[in-house]
Amino acid sequence: MTRHVRELLDLTGRKALITGGSRGLGLQVAEALGEAGADVFITARKEADLESAGDHLRERGIRVQYIAGDAAVPSEVERICSNAIERLGTVDILVNNAGATWGAPAEEYPLEAWDKVMNLNVRSVFLFSQYIARRCMIPRRDGRILMMASVGGLMGAPVGVKTVAYNTSKAAVINLTRALAGEWGEFGITVNALAPGFFPTKMTRDTLASQGVNELISRIPLRRLGDEEDLKGAAVLLTSLAGKHISGQVLAVDGGASAIAG
C-alpha cells in the first residue's frame, strides 16, 4: 500500500543541519524543514544572529539548536559537524546554504576576494558534504543533501553586475551536486540543488539597488521577486521521502527568468 502524500512530505524525527541558517534563504529553509517536523541545527558566523533566528524558529514551534562557526575554515567545519552530530545524534539532512559574494570588475578582481568566495561557496560545501556523508549517511545508507546554488551558476551575471567569482562558484556547486549524486547514489544518498533567482536578502541588496527592482522584475515572467515562502515547498520535496527518486538535479526557483534567458 502506497503512503499518503502527507507521509511522504513528513520530516518528523529527521535531523537537519543548515549552514548559513541564521537569516535569508537559509532561515527560510530551516523554517520549512522544521515546520515539516525535522529537528534543525543551524550554524553561522555570528552568535547574535543565531540567537535571533533560534527565537524566531522556536516561536513557530520548531525544535532548534545552533552553534557559531566560520564555514570557510576547514577546522571549523569539522567542529560544527561533530557538534551537530553529538547534539542531534545524527544528521539525516544537510543543507549547504552558507555563501558570500564580492563585487568588482573581472579585470581588477582581487585574489583575496576570489579566494574568500571560493573557499566559502565551494570548498566548505564539499567539506560539509564529505564529513556528514562519511560519518552519518554512508554508514546508514540514507541521506539527503541539498545545495543552495543560484541562477547565477546557470548563466552570466546581468549587464552591470560584476560578480565573476560568485557566478563561477555557483556553477561549481551545480556540478558538484551532479558529481556527488553520481558517486553516493549507491548509498541511498540523494544530492540536489536549488537555484534561486532574485530574492530580497542582505546578499542581493546592492544588486537590487544598482539594477533597480522594477527593471529586474520586468525580466521575470511572473513579474515579482522571490518571497519568504518560495523555497519552502521545493526544500521539503528534495529532503523528504517525496523526493527519494530525485537526485543530481537543479531546480531553479526564479519566477521563470532562466527559462527565457538568452
C-alpha positions as CSV (number, residue, x, y, z in Angstrom):
1,M,0.0,0.0,0.0
2,T,1.5,3.3,-1.0
3,R,2.0,6.1,1.5
4,H,-0.2,9.1,1.7
5,V,1.4,12.2,0.2
6,R,1.4,13.8,3.7
7,E,3.5,10.9,5.0
8,L,6.0,11.3,2.1
9,L,6.5,15.0,3.0
10,D,6.6,14.5,6.8
11,L,10.1,15.0,8.2
12,T,9.2,14.1,11.8
13,G,12.2,12.5,13.5
14,R,14.7,13.7,10.9
15,K,17.7,15.7,11.9
16,A,18.8,18.6,9.7
17,L,22.0,20.7,9.6
18,I,21.6,24.0,7.8
19,T,24.7,26.2,7.2
20,G,24.1,29.9,6.9
21,G,20.8,29.3,8.7
22,S,20.5,32.4,10.7
23,R,18.9,34.7,8.1
24,G,17.8,35.0,4.5
25,L,17.3,31.9,2.4
26,G,18.9,29.6,5.0
27,L,16.5,30.7,7.6
28,Q,13.6,30.2,5.2
29,V,14.8,26.6,4.6
30,A,15.2,26.0,8.3
31,E,11.6,27.1,8.8
32,A,10.4,24.8,6.1
33,L,12.2,21.7,7.4
34,G,11.2,22.5,11.0
35,E,7.6,23.1,10.1
36,A,7.6,19.7,8.3
37,G,8.7,18.1,11.6
38,A,12.5,18.0,11.5
39,D,14.8,18.9,14.3
40,V,17.0,21.7,12.9
41,F,20.6,22.7,13.8
42,I,21.7,26.0,12.3
43,T,25.1,27.5,12.0
44,A,26.5,30.9,11.0
45,R,29.4,33.1,12.0
46,K,27.6,35.5,14.4
47,E,26.2,34.3,17.7
48,A,23.7,37.2,17.9
49,D,22.2,36.3,14.6
50,L,21.8,32.7,15.6
51,E,20.2,33.6,18.9
52,S,17.6,35.8,17.0
53,A,17.0,33.0,14.5
54,G,16.6,30.5,17.2
55,D,14.0,32.6,19.0
56,H,12.2,33.1,15.7
57,L,12.1,29.4,14.9
58,R,11.0,28.4,18.5
59,E,8.1,30.9,18.2
60,R,7.0,28.8,15.2
61,G,7.1,25.6,17.3
62,I,10.4,24.3,15.8
63,R,13.0,22.4,17.7
64,V,16.2,24.2,17.0
65,Q,19.8,24.2,18.2
66,Y,22.8,26.2,16.9
67,I,26.5,26.8,17.0
68,A,28.5,29.8,15.7
69,G,31.4,29.0,13.4
70,D,33.2,30.1,10.3
71,A,32.3,27.6,7.5
72,A,35.2,28.9,5.4
73,V,37.8,27.4,7.8
74,P,38.2,23.6,7.5
75,S,38.9,23.0,11.2
76,E,35.6,24.9,11.9
77,V,33.7,22.7,9.5
78,E,34.8,19.7,11.4
79,R,34.0,21.3,14.8
80,I,30.5,22.3,13.6
81,C,29.7,18.9,12.1
82,S,30.9,16.9,15.1
83,N,29.0,19.2,17.5
84,A,25.8,18.8,15.4
85,I,26.2,15.0,15.4
86,E,26.8,14.9,19.1
87,R,23.8,17.0,19.9
88,L,21.4,15.6,17.3
89,G,22.5,12.0,17.4
90,T,23.0,12.0,13.6
91,V,22.4,14.2,10.6
92,D,19.8,12.9,8.0
93,I,19.6,16.2,6.0
94,L,22.4,18.5,5.2
95,V,21.6,21.9,3.6
96,N,24.7,23.7,2.3
97,N,23.5,27.3,2.2
98,A,26.3,29.4,3.6
99,G,27.8,31.7,0.9
100,A,29.3,35.0,0.1
101,T,29.7,37.4,-2.8
102,W,32.1,40.2,-3.7
103,G,31.5,42.8,-6.5
104,A,34.4,44.0,-8.6
105,P,35.3,44.1,-12.3
106,A,36.8,40.9,-13.5
107,E,39.9,42.6,-14.8
108,E,40.6,44.1,-11.4
109,Y,39.2,41.3,-9.2
110,P,41.4,40.9,-6.1
111,L,42.8,37.4,-5.4
112,E,41.7,37.8,-1.8
113,A,38.1,38.2,-2.9
114,W,38.3,35.3,-5.3
115,D,39.7,33.0,-2.5
116,K,37.1,34.2,0.0
117,V,34.2,33.5,-2.3
118,M,35.5,30.1,-3.5
119,N,36.6,28.9,-0.1
120,L,33.1,29.5,1.4
121,N,30.9,28.8,-1.6
122,V,32.7,25.7,-2.9
123,R,35.4,24.3,-0.6
124,S,33.2,24.4,2.5
125,V,30.3,22.9,0.7
126,F,32.5,19.9,-0.3
127,L,33.9,19.6,3.2
128,F,30.5,19.7,4.9
129,S,29.2,17.1,2.4
130,Q,32.2,14.9,2.8
131,Y,32.1,14.9,6.6
132,I,28.4,14.3,7.0
133,A,28.3,11.6,4.3
134,R,31.3,9.8,5.8
135,R,30.1,9.9,9.4
136,C,26.3,9.7,9.1
137,M,24.9,8.9,5.7
138,I,27.1,6.3,4.1
139,P,27.2,4.0,7.1
140,R,23.3,4.2,7.3
141,R,22.9,4.1,3.5
142,D,20.5,7.0,3.7
143,G,20.6,10.8,3.5
144,R,19.6,14.0,1.8
145,I,22.0,16.7,0.7
146,L,20.6,20.0,-0.6
147,M,22.9,22.6,-2.1
148,M,22.0,26.2,-2.4
149,A,23.2,27.2,-5.9
150,S,21.8,30.1,-7.8
151,V,20.6,31.0,-11.3
152,G,23.9,32.9,-11.3
153,G,25.5,29.5,-11.8
154,L,23.4,28.8,-14.8
155,M,24.3,31.9,-16.7
156,G,26.5,35.0,-16.6
157,A,25.6,38.0,-14.4
158,P,23.2,40.7,-15.8
159,V,24.9,43.6,-17.6
160,G,26.3,45.9,-14.9
161,V,26.6,43.2,-12.2
162,K,30.3,42.3,-11.6
163,T,30.3,39.1,-9.6
164,V,32.6,36.8,-11.5
165,A,33.7,34.7,-8.5
166,Y,30.1,34.3,-7.2
167,N,28.8,33.1,-10.6
168,T,31.8,30.8,-11.1
169,S,31.3,29.3,-7.6
170,K,27.7,28.6,-8.1
171,A,28.4,26.8,-11.4
172,A,30.9,24.7,-9.4
173,V,28.2,23.9,-6.8
174,I,25.9,22.7,-9.6
175,N,28.4,20.3,-11.0
176,L,29.5,19.2,-7.5
177,T,25.8,18.3,-6.9
178,R,25.8,16.1,-10.0
179,A,29.2,14.5,-9.2
180,L,28.2,13.6,-5.6
181,A,24.8,12.4,-6.7
182,G,26.6,10.0,-9.1
183,E,29.1,8.8,-6.5
184,W,26.8,8.5,-3.5
185,G,23.6,7.2,-5.1
186,E,24.6,3.6,-4.2
187,F,24.5,4.6,-0.6
188,G,20.9,5.8,-0.8
189,I,22.0,9.5,-0.6
190,T,20.3,12.0,-2.8
191,V,22.1,15.2,-3.7
192,N,20.2,18.1,-5.3
193,A,20.4,21.8,-5.7
194,L,18.1,24.8,-5.6
195,A,18.9,27.7,-7.8
196,P,17.1,30.7,-6.5
197,G,16.7,33.8,-8.6
198,F,16.4,37.3,-7.1
199,F,15.1,37.3,-3.5
200,P,15.4,40.4,-1.3
201,T,18.2,39.4,1.1
202,K,21.3,41.1,2.5
203,M,23.4,39.5,-0.2
204,T,21.3,40.8,-3.0
205,R,20.7,44.3,-1.5
206,D,23.4,46.0,-3.6
207,T,22.4,44.4,-6.8
208,L,18.7,45.2,-6.3
209,A,19.7,48.8,-5.6
210,S,22.0,49.2,-8.6
211,Q,19.8,47.4,-11.1
212,G,16.5,48.7,-9.9
213,V,13.8,46.3,-8.6
214,N,11.3,47.3,-11.3
215,E,13.9,46.6,-14.0
216,L,14.7,43.2,-12.6
217,I,11.1,42.3,-12.3
218,S,10.5,43.3,-15.9
219,R,12.8,40.4,-16.9
220,I,10.9,37.8,-14.8
221,P,7.9,36.1,-16.4
222,L,5.9,36.0,-13.1
223,R,6.7,39.7,-12.6
224,R,7.9,39.5,-9.0
225,L,10.9,38.7,-6.8
226,G,11.0,35.6,-4.6
227,D,9.4,35.9,-1.2
228,E,9.7,34.3,2.2
229,E,7.7,31.2,1.2
230,D,9.0,30.4,-2.3
231,L,11.8,28.0,-1.4
232,K,9.8,26.1,1.3
233,G,8.0,23.6,-0.8
234,A,10.9,22.8,-3.0
235,A,13.2,22.3,0.0
236,V,10.8,19.9,1.7
237,L,10.3,18.0,-1.5
238,L,14.0,17.4,-2.1
239,T,14.8,16.5,1.5
240,S,11.8,14.2,2.2
241,L,10.6,10.7,1.1
242,A,8.6,12.5,-1.6
243,G,11.9,13.2,-3.4
244,K,13.5,9.8,-2.8
245,H,13.9,9.2,-6.6
246,I,15.2,12.7,-7.4
247,S,19.0,13.1,-7.4
248,G,21.6,15.1,-9.3
249,Q,19.0,17.8,-10.2
250,V,19.0,21.6,-10.1
251,L,15.7,23.3,-9.6
252,A,15.5,27.0,-10.5
253,V,13.2,28.9,-8.2
254,D,13.3,32.2,-10.1
255,G,9.8,33.1,-11.4
256,G,10.7,31.7,-14.9
257,A,13.6,34.0,-15.5
258,S,16.1,31.3,-16.5
259,A,13.5,29.8,-18.9
260,I,13.8,32.9,-21.2
261,A,17.4,33.9,-20.5
262,G,19.4,34.5,-23.7
